[in-house]
Amino acid sequence: MTIIQFPEEMKWGTATASYQIEGAANIDGRGQSIWDAFSKTPGKIVNGDNGDIACDSYHRFEEDIKIMKDLGITTYRFSIAWPRVIPQGVGDVNQEGLDFYHRMVDCLLENEIEPMCTLYHWDLPQALQDKGGWDNRETIDAFVEYAELMFKQFEGKIKYWITFNEPWCASFLSNYIGVHAPGFQDLQLATNVAHHILVAHGKTVKKYRGLNSKEGQIGYAPNVEWNEPFSNRQEDIDACRRASGWFIEWFMDPVFKGEYPSFMTEWFKEKEGVTVPVLEGDMELISQPIDFLGINYYTGSVSKHTDGGLLHHEQVDQGYQKTDIGWNVFPEGFYKVLVYIKDRYGNVPIYITENGSCYNDEPVNGVVKDEGRITYLRQHLTALRRAMHSGVNIKGYMTWSLLDNFEWAEGYSMRFGIVFVNYRTLERIKKDSFYWYKQTVQNNFFEI
C-alpha cells in the first residue's frame, strides 16, 4: 500500500460552466448566446438537447453550494455568462444578472469556499456573433469592457480570475472542425479567432493590472493533450510535436514567449495558406505577465505520422481503457504534459482547472457506483503528485465536474459529474466518487 500525500496548502475544488448548469436561459433579462442558437440548430446536438434548463443551478445554487460544503472543497471554479450581465455584449447592463452572481458569490464566501471565476466559457453573446463574433476585432474591446465591469463589481470578493477557458476549443474546434458553436469550418477564420481571443486575454490582463487590485490574481486556462510518439522515427516524433503544438505551443508561446511557434505557423502557411493576423502591438499585449496558468487535461494518445489530415498525424489504438465518451484513460500523459510545460515555460504556478472522466452510471437503489471515475481520479492524482515531485509548481486541483450537466455537442448523453443529476426532476444524488473525493480532500491524501 502506498500513500499519495499532498501539501497542506493544496487547494481542492470542482469546476462548472455557466451554460452547462445554470439554465434560466430566457428569464430575468438574460440575452442569447451562440450556444442558445447553436443548440437549437437541427442536427448539432445529440437528441436535440439544449441548455434552457440544464441543472437549473440559477435557482438551485444554494443547494449546490451546500453540496460543495459537504464535499469539503476550498475552491469553486465557475463561469459568468456574458449575455446574462450584458445581454447584447455591449451597452446596457442587466442588473438582475449581476444580482444573481453577487448572491452566488456571497453564498460561496459565507461557506468559506473561494470563488475562482472564468470570464469566458464559450457563451459569446449572439448579438456580437451577428457582427462577426471573434473574427471582428471590436469583440476584443467589448470583452475587455465586460471584464472591467466584473472586476469592479466583485472587487474584494473574487480574487482569482481566468480570462478564457480552452481557447483551442473556442477557436479551432468551433470554427474549423465545427462541432461547437458557432459551427463554422474555415481554418483561416479559426486562426483569426484564436489570435483575437489571445489579444483579448492580454488586453484584459493589462486592464486588470491598471485597476491596481491588491490581492487578486489572473490567468487563463488552455486545454492540453499529450501525444506520445509511436516510434523513434523522426516523422512520428514530428507528427506528435505538431499535434501537441496545436494545443500547447500555439496558445502558450504567445503568452510566455511573445511569439507564435514557427514550426506551427510555417506548417499552416505551407499546407493551407493560412497566416496569423498579427497587428502591431498584438504580441506585446498577449504576453502580459500572468499570475497563474490553468490547465485542463482529460486524455492523450500514442500517435504516428500519416499522409492525410491537417497535421499528418493519427492516433494508434494501444488498447487503453476508454471512458464512456470514448477518450483514452492516459494518466502518463498528464504527468508528461505538466513536466513539458514546466521545462518549456518555467516555474509558473499551475492550477488544474479541469480534470475528470465520463462514466454514465445510473443510480441503483439511490446509489451511483461509479468505480471507473474513482479509478480515473486515483490514477490522475497520482500522476499529478509525480509532476509535483518533479518540480511542477501545482497550487490546486479542480475536478470536472461537480454536476452532471449539458455536455456541449453531446447534450445530456454524457455524464462527467461526481454528483448525479436527474434531468427530469433535477434531483441531485452524490455518487461514490463524490465520497472518495471528499475523503481525499479531507485527508489531503489517498491510498493506492
SVG drawing of the C-alpha trace seen along z (x, -y; Angstrom):
<svg xmlns="http://www.w3.org/2000/svg" viewBox="-39 -51 53 54">
<polyline fill="none" stroke="black" stroke-width="0.4" points="0.0,0.0 1.3,-3.4 0.1,-6.8 -0.1,-9.7 0.2,-12.7 -0.3,-16.3 1.0,-19.6 -1.1,-21.2 -1.6,-24.3 -3.1,-22.4 -6.3,-24.0 -9.0,-21.4 -12.1,-22.2 -14.5,-21.4 -15.4,-23.2 -18.5,-24.1 -19.5,-26.4 -22.5,-28.7 -24.2,-27.4 -23.8,-23.8 -25.5,-24.2 -27.4,-27.4 -30.5,-27.0 -32.9,-30.0 -32.0,-30.9 -35.0,-33.0 -35.7,-34.9 -34.5,-37.9 -33.1,-39.8 -30.6,-37.3 -29.6,-37.7 -29.0,-34.9 -25.6,-33.3 -24.1,-31.5 -24.9,-28.2 -28.6,-29.1 -28.6,-29.5 -26.3,-26.5 -28.1,-24.0 -31.4,-24.8 -30.0,-24.2 -31.2,-20.8 -28.6,-18.1 -26.0,-19.9 -26.6,-18.4 -27.3,-14.8 -31.0,-14.2 -31.7,-17.9 -30.8,-18.9 -30.2,-22.5 -29.2,-24.4 -32.6,-26.1 -33.0,-24.3 -29.7,-22.3 -29.2,-21.7 -31.3,-24.8 -28.4,-26.0 -29.7,-29.5 -32.5,-28.7 -30.6,-25.9 -27.2,-27.4 -27.7,-27.4 -28.4,-23.6 -25.3,-23.1 -23.1,-25.2 -24.4,-23.1 -23.2,-20.0 -19.8,-21.7 -19.7,-22.5 -20.3,-18.8 -17.6,-17.8 -15.2,-20.0 -13.6,-21.8 -11.9,-25.2 -12.2,-26.5 -15.1,-26.5 -14.4,-27.4 -17.4,-28.7 -18.1,-31.0 -20.1,-34.1 -22.5,-34.1 -21.6,-37.3 -25.1,-37.6 -26.7,-37.4 -24.9,-40.5 -24.6,-42.4 -27.4,-40.9 -26.2,-42.5 -22.5,-42.1 -22.1,-45.9 -24.2,-48.6 -26.9,-48.2 -26.1,-46.1 -28.7,-43.7 -28.9,-44.3 -30.8,-41.1 -28.0,-39.1 -25.4,-40.9 -27.5,-40.4 -27.6,-36.6 -23.8,-36.4 -23.5,-38.5 -25.9,-36.2 -24.0,-33.2 -20.5,-34.6 -21.7,-35.8 -23.1,-32.3 -19.7,-30.8 -17.9,-33.2 -20.3,-32.5 -19.5,-28.9 -15.7,-29.6 -15.3,-28.5 -13.0,-30.6 -14.6,-31.7 -12.4,-31.2 -14.2,-33.0 -13.9,-32.3 -14.9,-35.2 -15.4,-33.3 -16.5,-29.7 -17.7,-29.9 -21.1,-31.7 -20.5,-34.7 -23.5,-37.0 -25.3,-36.2 -25.6,-39.9 -21.8,-40.1 -21.7,-36.9 -24.1,-38.6 -21.4,-41.3 -18.7,-38.8 -18.0,-37.4 -14.3,-36.8 -13.4,-37.4 -14.3,-41.0 -11.7,-42.9 -14.4,-45.0 -15.3,-41.9 -11.9,-42.3 -12.8,-45.7 -16.3,-44.5 -14.8,-41.7 -12.4,-44.0 -15.3,-46.3 -17.3,-43.3 -14.3,-42.1 -13.7,-45.5 -17.3,-45.6 -16.8,-42.2 -13.5,-43.3 -15.1,-46.4 -18.3,-44.6 -16.6,-41.8 -13.5,-43.7 -12.7,-42.1 -15.0,-39.2 -13.4,-37.3 -9.6,-37.1 -8.9,-34.5 -9.8,-35.3 -9.5,-33.2 -9.9,-35.2 -10.6,-32.3 -11.4,-28.7 -9.9,-26.4 -9.1,-28.9 -8.4,-26.0 -12.0,-24.8 -13.4,-28.3 -11.4,-28.8 -10.4,-25.7 -12.9,-23.2 -15.7,-25.7 -14.7,-27.5 -12.6,-24.9 -13.8,-21.4 -17.2,-23.0 -18.7,-20.7 -19.1,-23.6 -20.8,-26.9 -20.9,-28.8 -20.1,-25.8 -18.0,-27.0 -15.4,-25.0 -12.8,-27.6 -9.2,-27.2 -8.3,-30.9 -11.4,-32.0 -10.5,-29.8 -6.9,-31.1 -8.2,-34.7 -10.5,-33.8 -7.6,-32.1 -5.4,-35.2 -8.2,-37.7 -9.0,-35.7 -5.4,-35.8 -5.3,-39.6 -8.5,-39.9 -6.8,-37.9 -3.7,-40.2 -5.8,-43.4 -7.9,-42.1 -4.8,-41.2 -3.4,-44.7 -6.8,-46.3 -6.8,-44.2 -3.3,-45.4 -4.4,-49.0 -7.1,-48.7 -4.4,-48.0 -6.2,-45.1 -4.0,-44.3 -5.0,-40.8 -6.2,-39.3 -4.6,-37.0 -5.3,-36.5 -4.5,-33.8 -6.1,-31.7 -7.0,-28.0 -5.9,-26.3 -6.7,-22.6 -3.9,-20.3 -3.4,-16.7 -0.3,-14.6 0.8,-12.7 3.4,-10.0 5.3,-9.0 4.5,-5.5 8.2,-5.0 11.5,-6.9 11.2,-7.6 11.6,-11.3 8.3,-11.5 6.4,-10.1 8.1,-12.5 7.3,-15.4 3.7,-14.4 3.3,-14.3 5.0,-17.6 2.5,-19.2 -0.4,-17.6 0.7,-18.8 1.9,-22.1 -1.7,-22.9 -2.8,-22.8 0.3,-23.8 2.7,-26.0 0.0,-27.7 -1.7,-29.1 1.3,-29.3 4.2,-30.5 2.5,-33.9 1.7,-34.3 5.0,-33.2 7.4,-34.0 5.7,-36.7 5.7,-34.8 3.9,-32.1 5.7,-28.7 7.3,-28.9 7.1,-25.2 3.3,-25.5 2.8,-28.8 5.1,-27.6 3.2,-24.3 -0.2,-26.1 1.1,-28.5 2.7,-25.8 -0.1,-23.3 -3.2,-25.5 -2.1,-29.1 -3.2,-30.2 -1.5,-33.1 -2.0,-34.7 -3.5,-38.2 -1.0,-39.9 -1.2,-43.7 1.5,-45.9 1.4,-45.7 -0.6,-42.5 2.2,-40.3 3.2,-42.8 -0.4,-42.7 -0.7,-38.9 2.5,-38.4 1.4,-40.4 2.7,-38.6 0.1,-36.4 -0.1,-35.1 -1.0,-31.5 -1.8,-29.1 -4.9,-26.9 -4.5,-23.5 -7.4,-21.4 -6.4,-17.8 -8.6,-14.7 -6.8,-12.4 -3.9,-11.7 -2.7,-9.0 0.2,-7.2 0.3,-8.7 2.2,-8.4 2.7,-10.1 0.1,-9.7 -0.1,-11.3 -3.6,-12.7 -5.3,-15.3 -4.3,-18.8 -1.3,-17.8 -0.4,-14.5 -1.0,-12.8 -3.1,-9.9 -3.7,-8.1 -2.7,-4.5 -5.1,-2.4 -2.9,-0.7 -5.9,0.9 -6.1,-1.7 -9.2,-1.7 -11.6,-4.4 -14.2,-6.4 -17.8,-6.3 -17.2,-9.3 -14.5,-7.2 -11.4,-9.0 -8.3,-7.1 -7.5,-6.9 -3.9,-8.1 -2.6,-9.4 1.0,-9.1 0.2,-11.9 -0.9,-14.1 2.4,-13.7 4.4,-14.2 2.5,-17.3 2.9,-19.0 6.6,-18.4 6.9,-19.5 5.1,-22.8 7.4,-23.4 10.5,-22.7 9.4,-25.0 7.8,-27.9 9.5,-27.9 8.1,-27.5 4.8,-29.2 2.2,-28.5 -0.4,-26.0 -3.9,-25.2 -5.5,-22.1 -8.7,-23.8 -10.3,-20.7 -9.6,-17.0 -12.3,-14.3 -14.0,-11.5 -17.2,-10.5 -18.9,-7.4 -22.7,-7.1 -23.5,-5.1 -27.1,-5.3 -28.5,-5.2 -29.4,-1.8 -31.5,-2.0 -30.4,-5.6 -26.6,-4.8 -24.4,-5.5 -21.4,-3.2 -19.0,-4.9 -15.9,-2.9 -14.4,-3.9 -14.4,-7.5 -12.8,-6.7 -10.0,-4.8 -9.5,-7.7 -9.2,-10.2 -6.8,-8.0 -4.6,-7.5 -4.6,-11.1 -4.0,-12.5 -1.1,-10.0 0.3,-11.4 -0.2,-14.9 1.8,-14.1 4.6,-12.7 4.6,-16.0 4.8,-17.9 7.7,-15.8 9.4,-16.6 9.2,-20.3 6.0,-21.3 4.5,-24.2 1.0,-22.9 -1.2,-25.1 -4.5,-23.4 -6.8,-20.8 -10.4,-21.2 -12.1,-18.1 -14.6,-18.3 -17.3,-18.4 -19.4,-19.0 -22.6,-18.0 -23.7,-16.0 -24.6,-18.7 -25.2,-19.8 -22.1,-18.3 -22.0,-20.6 -22.4,-18.7 -23.1,-15.5 -26.1,-17.1 -27.2,-15.2 -25.9,-11.9 -22.5,-12.1 -22.1,-12.4 -18.9,-13.9 -20.2,-14.8 -19.3,-13.5 -23.0,-14.3 -25.7,-12.6 -28.4,-14.9 -31.9,-13.5 -32.7,-15.8 -36.5,-15.2 -36.7,-16.0 -33.4,-17.9 -32.7,-15.8 -29.0,-15.6 -27.5,-12.3 -23.9,-12.1 -22.0,-9.4 -19.5,-7.1 -16.8,-9.2 -18.1,-12.2 -17.4,-10.3 -14.0,-9.2 -13.0,-12.7 -14.5,-14.1 -12.2,-11.7 -9.2,-12.8 -9.9,-16.5 -10.5,-15.9 -7.3,-13.8 -5.1,-15.5 -4.0,-12.0 -5.3,-8.8 -4.1,-5.2 -3.3,-3.0"/>
</svg>
